[in-house]
Amino acid sequence: MIKRDSSTQLFEEAKKVLPGGVNSPVRAFRSVNGAPIYFEEGSGAYTKDADGNTYIDFCCSWGPLILGHADPRVLKKVSSVMSKGTSFGAPNKYETQLARLIVDNHPYIEKIRFVNSGTEAAMSAIRLARGVTGKNKIIKFEGCYHGHVDSLMVKAGSGLATLGTSTSAGIPEAFVQETIVLPLNDPSAVEAAVKKYGHDIACIAIEPIPANNGLLLQDKEFLLFLRKICTENNILLFFDEVISGFRVAFAGASGYYGIEPDMVAFGKIIGGGFPVGAYAAKALVMDNVSPDGPVYQAGTLSGNPVAMAAGIAQLEVCLEKGFYESLSQKTDGFIQEIQDHSIEKGYPFSAFNIGSIFWMSFSGKGPIKRADQITANSADLFRVFFDALLERGVYIGPSGYEVGFVSAAHTKEDLSKATKAIKDALDITFQP
């Protein structure tokens, strides 16, 4: 057993002053065994915890670290900017530089507004959609997460097009009554909702690559269908690309699939490991944002020069020729070897990826497109699998619903070591 004494002690102290001992629920390790791991160092593809254990890391801070931990190019840029001050509450040149870097290399956007998290980005985009259209309702999909925004913390009721009910205490039902929750990959449900409520639907919100409840890869045809029905009914199509943006391609899923959304939300990678979010669209839409337009949104630390500098440094590397092709190729090979092992052994397990995002599913064989296809026993199997990986020096997100990420820092040797560990962990998980 790996030593976790220091992590356990730190967690006990944290629980005295932090709800559940954490600042984000999944970090509490409730889905797995033991106290959460407390990390103290990161370098490249590796992390080191408070007990001195080292791990090949596939969590990558939940996706932002596409270059790996403590990338020297990012650190150099951040150090240079930070030495001159951390925040001014005023415009700075770095926010314009990062905006230009993104806008000039994304075919579907013209202006961007920086905020401080993916939640803020989604919340602001929804407000903008309502402000632009003069409509109130939105459509979202089961299995897609858009942050902890009140109006988006909903679950589906009965029927194809049911108004939402709150899934969190503290959210008045009136806040979610304008939200329609539909199953993924179901055009008929969307058609029914638009037929019933289309006169008052401001936008359809979707993760074009749903990656917050497993990796629920959608058919391109479904996304094209959403584009068509939005155009026909004066509804804005909102792509939440907080995870997929700058991960599967520089222009995210929008560029990967060649589908133009009306609005996009970004986060994670554009901050280089610092808190950040953004929403973007054509100028015709974005010019409705204050101070140019009537849709108000503000933030004390929005466009923070340190986060902007980190984003610039990271995205400049992402723009290098062959960056995404190389990252995708090594992820493809890594996941294929795991999948081949599973097929050879006959395990009810699937490993699949899109670009450098991957998911290891314990809900049987084949891809899963909807959240309701995730089986009830998958959590028990994942718990065994996760523990076996920790013992072998591999760290993934502590929940079977979380995806993993390969970074540019993961070498062939790192992936080879991780592959062996994963194969061994699968054998332990499915042992008779």
N, C-alpha and C positions, 0 to 999 in steps of 0.2 A: 504493500500500500504506500502511495506517495505521502509524504509528510505534509499536513495541512494545519499544524498547530497554530502557526502565526496568523494565517488567514482566519481560522476559527476565532481566535482571540480578538482580532480586529473587528470581526463581524459582531461579536457580543458587545463590544464597545459601541459600535455604530447603532445597534438596535436601541440603545438608551436615548439617542438623540435624533435618529432618523426613522420615519415610519417604515417598518419592516426592515430597517437597517440599510436601506438603499434609496437612491434617487430616481430609479426607474424599475418597475416591478419585476421584469424577467431576470434582473441581476440577482435576485434573492435566492435563485437556485431551487425554487419550490417545485419545479418539474423534474429535478434530479436529486441526487443524494448529497448530504453534507452541506457545509457552509460554502458560500461563494468564494471563488479564488480572488485574492487581492494581488493585482499585478503592480510591480514596482519599476520594471524596465521593459523596453521594447527596442529591438534592432532588426531591421529587415523583416524576415518572415518569422522571427522568434520573439517570444515574451518570456519574462522571468517573474515569478511570483515572490511573495513575502517570505516563503519558506525555502527559496533558492531553487525551486523546480523550474525547468525550462520547457517550453512547448513550441511546437510548430503551430502558428496561429492562423486559423481560417475564419475567425470572427472579424478581424481587421477593424475593430471599433464599430462593428455593425455596418461596414462598407466604405467609410470615407477614405481609408488608407490604401488606395489603389497602388501606391508606390511602396507600401510596406511601412514599418515603424521607423521613426526618426530618420527619414530620408535626408541626406546631407544637403540636397538642393533646397528642400523646403526649410530646413533649419537655418541655413545660411540667409535666406531671404527674410525669414521671420525675425531672426536676430538683428539684422540690419535695420529693419523697420521699427522693431520694438525698442531698440536702444534710443530712439528719438521720441518715444512716448507711446502709450498703449491705447489711448482713446481721447478724442477731442470734442465729440458731440457736434461736429461740423463736417462739411464736405472734405474729402481728401482725394488725392490723385489716384490712389490704388483702387478705389471703388470704380472709378471710370475706366481704369486699365483692365480690371477684371470683367467689367460689363462689355467692353469692346472685344475682349478675347472671346467671350461667349457668343455675343450677338453676331460677330463676323464669321463665326464657324458653325452656326446653326441656321438651317435654311428657313425655319418657320417663325422666327421671332425677330423683332426690331428694337424693342425696349425691355428693360428688366429692372425690377425693384428688389433690393436686398433686404432680407429680414434676418432673424436670429435662429430659426429652426424650421424643419419641415412642417411642423404643425402650424406655425405662423404663416408659412407660404400657402398651405392649403386653405386655411381660414381666410386669408386675404384674397386669394383667387376666387373663392366662393362669393365673398362680398362683392368683388368686382363684377362677377358674372351677373349677380342680381342687380347691381347698379347700372350696368350697361343695357340689360334687357328689360328692366322694369318688371321682371317676373320673380316669383318667390321660391318655388319648389326646385329641388335638385334630385337627380337620380344617382345613387351609388350602388355598389355591388357587394354581396356577401363575400368575405375573404379579402377584400381590399381595405387597407388601413390608410387613413389620411390624417393621422395625428389625433390628439385627444380634444379636438374641437367639439363643443357641446352638440351642435347640430349633426355631427357625423358619428357620434357615439350611439349608434342605433343597430337594431337587429330587425330582420324581416318578420312581418306578421304572416297570416295565412293568405293564400291567393297569390296571383301573379304580380299584382301591383298594389301593395299595401303600404300605408303610411307607417313610419317608424315608431317604435317605442324605445325608450331609453335603456341602455345597457350599463349605466353607471348611476349610482346614487348621486344626488346633488344636481341633476339635470332635469328641469321641469319638462313635462311631456309636451308643453306648448313649443319648446325649443326644437323638438325633433319632428313635429307634425308636418313640417314642410319637406321632410326627407323621405324619399321613396327608395326602398331597398329591394334589389332584384338579384336573382341568381346569375352568376357568370355564365357566359357561353350559351345564352338562351335568348335568341332574337325575338321569339314570340312574346316573351315576358316584357321586353323593351317596347315592342309594338303596342301591347296592351296598355302599358303605362302611359305612353305618349298619346294614344287614342283617348284615354280618360283624362289626363292632366296636361296634355301638350300645350294648351293655351297659357299655362302658368309655370312651365319648366324652364328655369334659367340655364341650367347646364346639366350635362351628363359627366360625372366624375368617375375616373377609372385609373387604376394602375395598369398601364398597357402591358407591363410584365408584373403581374401580381406576385409579390415576394415577401409579404408580411404574414402569410398564413400558409407556409409551404411555398413552393414555386409552382403556381397554377398557370402554366403557359397556355395562352389563348390562341385560337386559330386566327391567323391574319384576317380571314374573311369576316370574323366577328367584329374586329376593330374597324374594318372597312365599312361594315354595316352601320356601326355607330356613327362613323363620319357621315354617311349618307343620310341617315335619319335625322341627325342634328341639322345638316344643311337644309333639308326639306322642311323642317319645322321651326326654323329660327331659334335653335337651341345651340348654346356654346358647348363644344367638346373640350373637356379639361383632362389633360394627361398629368397624373401625379407621377413625376419621374424623380422623386427624391432618391430612390434606390437605383433605378435603371439609367438615369441621366449620367452621362460621361462614364458609364460602366460597360455597357454592351457596345457602345460607339460614342464618339464625342457628342453627337446629336441625340444620344440616347435611343430609346425605343422608337421615337418619332422618325429618326434617321434610319434606324435599323430596318423598320418595316416600310419606310417611305410613305407615312401617313401624317397629314398635317393637322395638328390640333389647333384649337382657337386660343387656348391658354395652356401653359406648362408650369409645374412647380418643380424646383430643384432643391438640393440640399447636399449633405454628406460630402461628396468628393470636391465640390466647389469651395470648401473651407479648409481643405488640407489637414483635417483633424481638429479644427476649431469650430465652435458653434456658428452655424450659418444656415440660411435658407434663401430662396428667391422665387419670385413668380414673374412670368414673362409672357409676352404676346406681341402681336402686331401693334404698331403705333396707334392705330385707330381705336384699339381696346385700351392700351396702357395710358393713353392721354386722358382717360377718365379718372386716373388716380390723382389724389391731392399732391401738390398744390395746383396742378393743371386742371383737374376735374373735381367732381363732387364726391367721389368715393374716398373716404378718409382712411388713412393708415399711417402709422408712425412707429418709431422705435429708437430709444436712446442709444443703443449700441449697434444699430443697423449700419452696415457698411464699415464696421470696425476695421481700422487699417491693418491690424495684425492678422485677422482672419482673411481679409482681402489679399494680403501679401502671400499668405500660405496657399490660397487658391490659385493665384497667378503662377507661383512656382510649380505647383502640381499640374495644372492644366497645360502649361508649356511643355512639360514632358509628355503628357497624353497626346499632344498634337504632333509629336515626332513620327515620322514615316514608319509604318509597320507596327506601331505600338499595340493597337487593338488586335491585329491579326496574330501577333506573337502571343499575347495574353490568352486569346481564345484558343489557339492551337494547343498550348500546354495544358489548359483546363480541359479541353476535349480529351486529350490522351489520358490525363489523370482520372477523369470520371469514367471513361470507357473501360479502363483496367479494373476499376472497382465493380462496374456493372457486369463485366465478363465473369469476374469471380462469383458474383451473386447468381448469375445464370448457370454457371458450371455446377454450383452447389445446390441449385434449386430453391434458393431462399425467396420468400415472399417480400421482396425488397427491390427498390429501384433507385438508381442514381442517375441524375440527368442535369444538364446545364444549358444555359444560353449565355454565350460569351464566358465571362469569368464569374458569373453567378451560378452556384450549384445548390442542389438539395438532395439529401439522402432520405428517402421516404420508406417508412415501415408499414405502408398501407397497401401492400401487394405489388404486383408487377404492372409496369406501364405508367405513362404519365397521368397526372391528375389535373383536371381542369376546374374543379369546383371544390369548395371547402367541405361540403357534405360528403365527399368521397373519401375523406380521411377517416380511417377506421378507429374504433374506440380503443383497441389494444395497442395502438402504435406508440402511445406514451410510455407504457410499461417496457416495451422493447427498446425504445430510445434510451430510457434510463440506464439499462444494462450496458448498452452500446457506448453511451457517454462516459460512464465510469471506466470502461475498458480502454477508451481512448486516452483519458487523463493518465491512467497508469502507464501508457505507452508514449506519453509526451506529445499528444496532439490535442489542441483545444479548438472546439467549435462552439457556437452559441448554445447556452444551456436550456434549450427547448427544441423538441422535435418539429416545431412549426417554423423554426428559424432557418434561413438559408445561410450558405457559406460563401466565402469569397476567396479567390486566388488573386494575389497581388503580383506586381512586376518583380518583387523581391524574392518570390518563391522560385528557387532554382530547381533544375531537374533532380538533383540529389535530394532536396527537401521533399519534393513531391514523391519521389521513390520511397523515402523513409515513411512518409505519411501513408502511402498506399499500402505498404506492408502492415502498418499499425491498424489501418481500417479493415483490411482483410482479416487480421487476427481478431479484431473486435467483433466483426460480423460472425465469425466462427464461434466465439464465446456467446454471443447474443442468441444464436440459433442452435446451440448445442442441445442434443436430445436430453 
